[in-house]
């Protein structure tokens, strides 16, 4: 089993789509091992998305991710990282395959409903960014 991080972004939470997205993820075999609602501060969003700092969309991404609450999830299943990326679809919902989370629930390339870790190494780092080892262990002990 492998774990990965997902964030149901502010657009999906504000639009009342979080439950449908979580149900979609569970229906395709993911198990939620940890979840919390959070409202990212500017510093948290800047740090979390620092890898994109030099990209033209960085400032608007930080603004968007701090615009309202989001739901942070640790999801688990075989090949969780790769499979979640397939299930959520392309960043731009116009380019996303039918039936993917972004095709179903995203508003635009910028307001794309969900974040997913892009590699196993990134998943480990991103999970640790939002959840302490004690939080993760205590839940399933």
N, C-alpha and C positions, 0 to 999 in steps of 0.2 A: 504494500500500500504506500501511496505517496500523498503528501499534502501540498497544497498550493493556496495562495491568497487570492481572494476576490474582493472587490469593493463595489457594492451597488451604489452608484454615484448619486449626487444630489438631484439631478433631473429625474431619475427613476423613483427616488424616495418621495420627492415633492409631487410627482405625477401619480402616486399611488400604484406603482408598478412593482415595488419591492417584493411583495408576496408572490406575485406571478413569476417573477424571475427566480426566486428561491425555489418555488414549486417546480419550475422547469429544470433547474439544476438537480434537484432531488430525483425527478422523474428519469433523468438520464444516468443515474447511478452515483451521484455525489452524496456524501454524508457530511453534514455541517458538524465539525468538531469544536468550533468556537465561533462566537458571533458577538458583536457589540455595535451599538449605534454610537457614532462619534461625529463631532463637528470639528473638522481640522482647522487649526490656527494657520495663519500665513506661514509661520516658521515651519510647522509640521508639513504643510503641503510643499513648500520650497525644498525642504530636506528630502522628503519622500520622492519627489520628481526631479531631483538634482541632476539625474542622468540626462534630462532634456533641457538643461539650463541654457544651452547655446542654440536651441531650436526656436524658430519664430513663434511657435504656439505656446511657449513656456509661460509667459505672463498671463495669457488668457486661461491656460490650464489651471494655474494656481488660483486665479480669481474664481473660476468655476468650482473647483474642489473645496473652496472655503465659503461658497455661497449658501450652503445649507447642510443639514445632516446627511450622512451616508451610513451604510451598513457594511462593516468590515467582517469578512468571513474567512475561516480556515476550512477548506474543503478537502475531502479525502476520497481516494479511490485509486485503482491501478492507473498508472500513467496520467495522473491528475493534471500535471502542468500542460502537457500537449493536448490532452482531451478537452480541457477547459477552453483552451485557445480555439479549438475547432468548434466547440459548442457555442461560444459567444460570437464568432464570426468576425469579419473584417471591421476595422476601425470605422470606416464609413458605411453606414447602414445601406446606402444605395448599392454598394459593392458586396454586401454580405449575402451569403447563401440563404435561401428560403428556410425558415424554421429555426434559424440561429437567434440567440438572445438579442443581438443588435438589430437584426432585420425586424424582429417582432416588437421591440421596445425602445430602441434608440430614436432620438429626434434628429440628430445630425452627426457629422463627423466629430464635432466638438462636444456635443451633448449626447454621448454614446452609451449611456446607461450602466456600463460595467467596466471595471479594470480587472485584469488577470495577470499574474506573474508570467514572465516570458521565458523563464528557464528554471530548472531545479535549484540552481544556486541563488537566483533572484528570489525564488519563493521562500527559501530559508531566511534570507535577509529581510524580506518584506514581512513575513510572519513575526519575526523577532521585533520588528519596528512597532508593531501594534499589540503584540501579546507577549507577556512574560512567560518564562518556562513554568513558573508556578501556576499561572492561569491555565495553561494547556494541560499540565499534569493533573491538577486538582479536578478538572472536569470529568476525566475518564478513569480516575483511580478507583 
